[in-house]
Each structure stands twice: as C-alpha cells, then as structure tokens.
Amino acid sequence: MEEKINKEHQVCTSDGAIDSHGHPAVRKKTGDCVAAILILVNQGLATLAFFGVGVNLVLFLTRVMGQDNAEAANSVSKWTGTVYHFSLLGAFLSDSYWGRYMTCAIFQVIFVILARSAALALILFLCGTRRYRYFKPNGNPLPRFCQVFVAATRKWKAKVLQDDKLYEVDEFSTNEGRKMFHTEGFRFLDKAAFITSKNFKQMEESKCSPWYLSIVTQVMSWTQNFKVPHSSRKHVHL
C-alpha cells in the first residue's frame, strides 16, 4: 500500500491539481512549458485586445457618438473601472464555483465580440485544455474564513511556539484544493491549526469539526492577500 502511494506521488502532482477529466494531474502530461507558453501568449493577446478597444473607444465616442474629449475620457475611465471590477468578480467565481479554466473561457467568449486578437487568444487558450492542471472550486469562501476565526478564538489562551506542529491533511487530498505552505504573519490565526489535547480526542472519535480545528491551507487562504514574511513550519500529515 505504501509503495503504491509513493508511486502515485512520483507520477502525479502533490498540490491537489487535477486534469481535464477530473483525475489527479500526471506530471509528464500536464503543465510544463506548453501550458505556460499558451497562457502567456493568451494573456498577451487579451491585453492587446483590451488596450486596442480602449484606444478605439475614444475615437468612437468622439466621432460617432459626438462626445467632446472630456466626456469621452470620462466614459473610457468608467469602462476601464468596470472591466477591473469584473476581474474581482471573475476571481470570486473562479475560486468558489466555476474553476479557473471555465471562468477564463466564459469571460473570453464574452470579450471575443470586441476584438479579433481576443478570438485568437481564446482559441490558443482552448488548445491547451488537455495540458492544463486544474483545481476544484471550493464553494463560498466566507464560511471557511469564519471557521478559521472561530477555531482560533476558541483556543485564544493556547501558546503556539515556533517549533509547534500545525495540522494539515494528506497531500493527495483535493477537498481543500491547492495546498498552501505556512507563512509568518497573523500568529493569532495559527491557533486555528494548532492541535490541542481536546482536538486529538475529537479526531480519535471522528468528531473533529473545522469550527474547532482548521488545516494550514485553510488558515493561509485567510492571509494570502497580505504581504507577510515567509518561513517554513512542520506539518502533521494524517
């Protein structure tokens, strides 16, 4: 059994990635330079289309719609701001419900009607479908954020030392999506992943709830948008 797990670890990725069929991503068949080049070219073409539309939009507003330069500039600023807000919406849909691949495909299909280079970008993006590594969306992140805060608050008296081990699930599990390494920052939230004697007893009885004990990945998702110094930390893999 252990030999089989080690073999799977060597063949497949260990960060929770899956392929286009929903199976664990095989290192040799997914990712690599091919997927990276497709993504970079896709992003370049999409960016070219975005700025091309922005420039032509000024001409359209002034020559066709009859706006003066000030009104046209104001309209372009509103359009640009709206596009950037949709990026936030896309990030939420990507991580919570649709997944990164589906979100990119849907938003680029919408954008294709605006520029030819966007159409080419979409075609290149879809060509890499079998080469990409995917991460399953985890649903609404708000409950998981609340679980981390509540679990940390329950253990607010506990002292977490530098060498203390924090709780993490098996690396082949994809339930929590991509695994994240521990970083120094909000030390108080580390308490959510700190295993107390009460938590050990709950795990033995299979009654351990994420409202009492969170994994490191879940804690780090709380702090990933904040710039904090990096540091390694030992994990308990169960």
N, C-alpha and C positions, 0 to 999 in steps of 0.2 A: 504494500500500500504506500509506504513511504517512498519507495523507488519510483512508483507511478507519479506521485505528486512532484518529486524532483524533476522527472522527465517533462511533465507539463510546464513546470516553472521555466525550464530551459527553452521550450518550444514557444510558449505563449508569453505575452507581456504580463507583468505583475502589478499593473496600476489600475486594473479594473476595466481596461479597454476591451471592446467587442468589435467584430467585423460587421459587414453589411447584412449578414444573415442572423446576427444576434449571438454568435458563438464567440468564445474567447479569442482575441486577436492573435494571430500567428505572427511572430516577429519577422519572418522572411517574406511573408506575403502581404503585409500591410505596412503602412508608414513609409519609412525610408525616404530617399531623395525624390522619388517620383511624386509622392503625395505632397511633399514640401514644395517642390517646384510648381506643381499645379495650383496650390493655394497662393503662392507668391505672385504668379502670373495673373491669377484670377483677381487678387486684391489690387494689383497694378491697373488692370483694365477697368475694374469697377471704380477705382479712384479717378482714372482718366475720364470715365463717363460722367462721374459726379461733377467734377470741375468744368467739364465741357458743357454740361447742362446749365451750370451756374453762369458761365460767360454768355451763352446764347440766350439765357433768360433775360438778361439786361437788355439785349437788343430787341427781343420780342416785346417786352413791356414798354419800351420807349417808341419803337417804330410801328408796332401793330396795335398795342393797347392804348397808345397815346399818353403814357405817363411821362412826367418830367424826370430828370436824372435823380432827384432827391426821392421821389416816390418809388422809382424803380429800385434804387439802392435799398430802401426800406423793405420793399417786397422781397427782394433777394435775401436780405438778412432774416426775415421771418421764415422763408423757405428753408434756409440753411439750419436755423434753430430747430425747425420741425423735424428735419432729417436726423439731426443729432439726438433729439428726444426719442425718435423711433429706434435708434441704436440701443437706448436703455430698455425699451420695450422688447426688442429682439433678444437682448441678453437675458431678460427675465423668462421669456418664453423658451429660450434655448436651454437654460439650466433647469427649468422647472417642469416643462411639459413636452415640447417638441423634440428636443435634442439639437445639437449644433448643426448637423448636416441638414436636417429638414428645415430648420429656421433659415439658414443661408439660402437654400434652394427656393423657398417660398418668397423671401424678400427680393431675391434677384429676379424671379419671374415677374414680380410687380414692377421692378425697375427696368426690365428689358424694353418696355414700351417707350422708354425715354431716350435710349441711345443704342447704336449698333455695337459699340465696344462692350456694352453691358451684356448683350446677347452672346457675344463671343466668350466673355468671362463666364457666363452661365454654362455654356457648352463645355468649356475646359473643366469647370468645377464638377459637372456631372460625369465627365470622363474618368475622374478619379474615385468614383463610388466604391469600387472593389478594393482600392488601395488604402482608403482612409481607416483610421481607428476611431471608434465611436464610444461615447459614454452615455449610459442611460440617464434620462432626466429623472429627478428625484421628487417631483411634485413641488407644492408650495413650500418655500424655504422658511417661512415665518414660524411654523410650529417647531422646526428643528432649532432655530435660533432661541426660541423660548425654552426649549428643553435644556440647552446648554446653560442658560442663565439660571434657570430654576435648580438644576443639578449643582451648579457652583454655589448658589445661595444656601442650599441645604447643608453644604459642607464648609461653610464660611469660617468655622473655627479650625478646620484642618490645616496643618502646615505642610506645604509641598516643597520639598528640598530639591536641590539641583539634580541629584542622582536618583530621585524617586522615579519609578516606572509608571508610565501612563497607559491607559487602556486603549488597545487597538484591536480590530478584528482581523481575521485571516486575510492575507494579502490577495487571495484568489476570489474573495467575495466582491460582487459588483452591486450589492444592495445600496451602498453609500456612494456609488460612482467612483470617481478618481480619488485615490489615496493621496493625502497631503502630509508632508513632514511637519514636525513640530517646530515652531519658531518662538523666540522670546518676544514678549510684548505684554499682553494682558495676563499677568500672572494669576489674577483672581479667577479667570475663566479656566485655568489649568485644573482647578479643583474639581471641575465637572468630570474630568477624565481620570482623576485620582481615585484609586481603588481602596476603599476603606474595608474594615472587617465586616461591616454590615453589607457592603456590596458583594464581598466574597460569599457570604451566606446566601444572599439573594441569587447569585449565579449558580451556586450548588443546587438550589431549589428551583432553578429555571424561572425565577420570578423577578429578574433584574429588568427594570424599566429604564428607558433613556431619560426619563424625568429624574432618575436617581444617579445614573452613570452614563456619560457620553463618551464616544470614541474620539481619538485625537483628530481624525479627519473632520468630524462634526464641529469640534471646537475651533479648528483652524479656518473652517469656512466662515466662522463668525468674524475672524480677524484678518482675512485675506486681503481686504481692501485697504488695510492700514499698513504703513511702512514701518516695519519693526526689524531689529537685528536678528540674523539667523543663528541658530545654534542646534546642534544635534541633541536628541534625547532618546533614551532607551524606551522601547515599546514592549508591551506584553502581547504576544500573538496567540490567540486561542482558536 
